[in-house]
Amino acid sequence: MTDLQFLTWTRGPGLDLAVAVFLLGVLWRLIEIYTLGRKKDLAAPRHAPGASGLHTVFRRSLPPPGMLKRSPVSYIGGYVFHIGLAIIVFLGAPHVLLIKNLVGVSWPTLPSQFIGLTAVVTMAAMVLMLADRINKPVKRFLSTFEDWFTWAVTFLPVLTGWMATQHLLLPYTQMLALHILSAEILLVVLPFSKLFHGFTLFGSRWYNGRVNAHKGVPV
Amino acid sequence: MSASLEKGIHALKEVIDAPIASYFESCVHCGLCAEACLFHTETGDPKYTPIHKVEPLRRVYEREYTLLGRLKKMIGLSKPVTDAELDEWQELVYDSCTLCGRCSLVCPVGNDIVYMVRKLREGMAVSGHAPAGIRSATKNTVESGGPMGLKWPAVANVLRKAEESTGLRIPVDQEGAEYMVLLSSMEIVNYPEYIDALAKIFHKAGISFTLSSEAYEATNAGIQIGSSDLAKVIVSRIVDAAEKLKVKNVLSPECGHAYMAIRWEGPNLVGRPFKFNVVHVLELLDDLRLKGVLTMRDKLKDPLILHDPCQIVRRGGVLQAPEPLIRQVAENYIPIADKQKLNWCCGGGGGASAIHTEAAEALRATAFRIKKRQIEEAGVGTMVTFCANCRITIEEGFDHYEMNTKLLGLTELLAAHLEA
């Protein structure tokens, strides 16, 4: 298989397969989780301002009082790499073009130099988070194969994408094909790993907010 | 697989619902919950990370309810939860978890971890992996009425003494009273002055009240051990008595877990909403304060801090009453940084104070360092709280560290300074 054939495969059948697994996987997992349902709370509710499922969905995006000081790397590193990933995926020109080809909608993009810089900052934050996972006793203790694996699966598309645009190490065609392949692996892994938190965290925050709002506690 | 383990696993399968599934799927192993748990912050041991405490529940969830887990189970890649494992987890689910719920407040993906621990206890209890101390407290409550084995004649005796010391009548089994008063054994035995305080306040406010000779104990060890069946038996006693006496309200004592049991778990245990209101004593007192009935003769001058019991405040929702009440009676109340719903547990809730093994007691003493620090940082010699179980635990902590800090109960403090 030549470089071009490889690239053609990743952009054609490879992409179709990855997107299909991703979409069906997400749908299956959401059904699997949320059709389990829950019992109605029969205790008379207490109402309090700021206490609801929706409040908690938003409130949990910020560190609760005192927590930033206790774990600065988790919060700052976490913000930087999540926001970085979102900027790259949703505001990088080639990605918006891909989305346009897939679903037909598009929006303005950011200059490639800015995206490149964002990629470097994102990777730095991810490396910092990895170091923290190795260093901090609690994180190391909790970590399983999945934690290291999903880190790599998330890191590789950023690295290969950045290297392709910077023309580093491998010829552009080859690196681009590797980049697309790594993104496809990410799509396939996402619904079946902890990366699925990107979908379930809204439900989790809502349930927590709702259950505690019933008792009049904004959480 | 032993019959009891099978029952335990079955119980765990039963309790897994959409929130629990969503929580497990959302966890990214960030470890932030450890920073909210006093058993971790004070020992530094990673095994006390809250989400790790529910690992057996996660395993059952994965094997029984997820596509990948079922596949892994089929080809033998995932191991079933064993008796040995649950035995190992007993310390994590009971000794080192007071169901304080602070972890549920900080998880960035929103996991309500204490909700999961409470559900895991259902499986632990059925499979015979609950600690002996909580088991005997539960047995006592079911058989004799209270966790300490206290029976009505002894309670009636304490009530008579309260009548003598206050000169006020304390009605028993009186139909149609506005409030049916519940107590906790700890109050009856260790803090009978709570009963005097209530009698004074009710008489001053002109509110009718009664005790029931059939249901006087509010604590529910069935919930702490994690057995909904036993918890239902215990709570039904109160519901039956309140409905028989046709009271408008049932007054929960200061005791935090008692309040949680009757106010929030109660209707769900009996399977229907109550025909009466459940009111925490502080809610009643704050209401009386707002009506101008709770006027003070004088105020306490000592600088003091407040310990907000988890089950009443963070988990129970009585958020606004404690501070105005303490300000009503104390001139030098000092608000601390982690107060109200962010307060740190005393270390003895959730049944933990009933576990008397050497290891559990040593762990509680270590966890207590956080309260010690709060007191020292505020530079006060007095702490006020409103939960009999917190009081026992805190007094044990004071003894252990040879602190000469004074500990006061809020209701009694208010009664002591009440204008005649």
Chai-1 contact restraints between the chains, C-beta under 6 A:
chainA,res_idxA,chainB,res_idxB,connection_type,confidence,min_distance_angstrom,max_distance_angstrom,comment,restraint_id
A,I33,B,A21,contact,1.0,0.0,6.0,A-B,restraint_1
A,I33,B,S22,contact,1.0,0.0,6.0,A-B,restraint_2
A,I33,B,E25,contact,1.0,0.0,6.0,A-B,restraint_3
A,Y34,B,A18,contact,1.0,0.0,6.0,A-B,restraint_4
A,L36,B,D17,contact,1.0,0.0,6.0,A-B,restraint_5
A,L36,B,A18,contact,1.0,0.0,6.0,A-B,restraint_6
A,L36,B,A21,contact,1.0,0.0,6.0,A-B,restraint_7
A,G37,B,A18,contact,1.0,0.0,6.0,A-B,restraint_8
A,R38,B,D17,contact,1.0,0.0,6.0,A-B,restraint_9
A,R38,B,A18,contact,1.0,0.0,6.0,A-B,restraint_10
A,R38,B,P19,contact,1.0,0.0,6.0,A-B,restraint_11
A,L42,B,P267,contact,1.0,0.0,6.0,A-B,restraint_12
A,L42,B,N268,contact,1.0,0.0,6.0,A-B,restraint_13
A,L42,B,P273,contact,1.0,0.0,6.0,A-B,restraint_14
A,A43,B,W264,contact,1.0,0.0,6.0,A-B,restraint_15
A,A43,B,P267,contact,1.0,0.0,6.0,A-B,restraint_16
A,R46,B,G317,contact,1.0,0.0,6.0,A-B,restraint_17
A,R60,B,P108,contact,1.0,0.0,6.0,A-B,restraint_18
A,R60,B,G110,contact,1.0,0.0,6.0,A-B,restraint_19
A,P64,B,L105,contact,1.0,0.0,6.0,A-B,restraint_20
A,P64,B,V106,contact,1.0,0.0,6.0,A-B,restraint_21
A,M67,B,V106,contact,1.0,0.0,6.0,A-B,restraint_22
A,R70,B,E35,contact,1.0,0.0,6.0,A-B,restraint_23
A,S71,B,L32,contact,1.0,0.0,6.0,A-B,restraint_24
A,S71,B,E35,contact,1.0,0.0,6.0,A-B,restraint_25
A,S74,B,C30,contact,1.0,0.0,6.0,A-B,restraint_26
A,S74,B,L32,contact,1.0,0.0,6.0,A-B,restraint_27
A,P137,B,P46,contact,1.0,0.0,6.0,A-B,restraint_28
A,V138,B,G31,contact,1.0,0.0,6.0,A-B,restraint_29
A,V138,B,A34,contact,1.0,0.0,6.0,A-B,restraint_30
A,V138,B,P46,contact,1.0,0.0,6.0,A-B,restraint_31
A,V138,B,T49,contact,1.0,0.0,6.0,A-B,restraint_32
A,K139,B,G31,contact,1.0,0.0,6.0,A-B,restraint_33
A,F141,B,P46,contact,1.0,0.0,6.0,A-B,restraint_34
A,L142,B,H29,contact,1.0,0.0,6.0,A-B,restraint_35
A,L142,B,G31,contact,1.0,0.0,6.0,A-B,restraint_36
A,D147,B,H29,contact,1.0,0.0,6.0,A-B,restraint_37
A,F192,B,L68,contact,1.0,0.0,6.0,A-B,restraint_38
A,K194,B,V28,contact,1.0,0.0,6.0,A-B,restraint_39
A,F196,B,E25,contact,1.0,0.0,6.0,A-B,restraint_40
A,H197,B,S26,contact,1.0,0.0,6.0,A-B,restraint_41
A,H197,B,V28,contact,1.0,0.0,6.0,A-B,restraint_42
A,H197,B,V109,contact,1.0,0.0,6.0,A-B,restraint_43
A,T200,B,S22,contact,1.0,0.0,6.0,A-B,restraint_44
A,T200,B,E25,contact,1.0,0.0,6.0,A-B,restraint_45
A,T200,B,S26,contact,1.0,0.0,6.0,A-B,restraint_46
A,L201,B,S26,contact,1.0,0.0,6.0,A-B,restraint_47
A,L201,B,V109,contact,1.0,0.0,6.0,A-B,restraint_48
A,G203,B,S22,contact,1.0,0.0,6.0,A-B,restraint_49
A,S204,B,S22,contact,1.0,0.0,6.0,A-B,restraint_50
A,S204,B,Y23,contact,1.0,0.0,6.0,A-B,restraint_51
A,S204,B,S26,contact,1.0,0.0,6.0,A-B,restraint_52
A,S204,B,V109,contact,1.0,0.0,6.0,A-B,restraint_53
A,S204,B,G110,contact,1.0,0.0,6.0,A-B,restraint_54
A,S204,B,N111,contact,1.0,0.0,6.0,A-B,restraint_55
A,R205,B,G110,contact,1.0,0.0,6.0,A-B,restraint_56
A,Y207,B,P19,contact,1.0,0.0,6.0,A-B,restraint_57
A,N208,B,G110,contact,1.0,0.0,6.0,A-B,restraint_58
A,N208,B,D112,contact,1.0,0.0,6.0,A-B,restraint_59
A,K215,B,G317,contact,1.0,0.0,6.0,A-B,restraint_60
A,G216,B,G317,contact,1.0,0.0,6.0,A-B,restraint_61
A,V217,B,G317,contact,1.0,0.0,6.0,A-B,restraint_62
A,V219,B,L105,contact,1.0,0.0,6.0,A-B,restraint_63
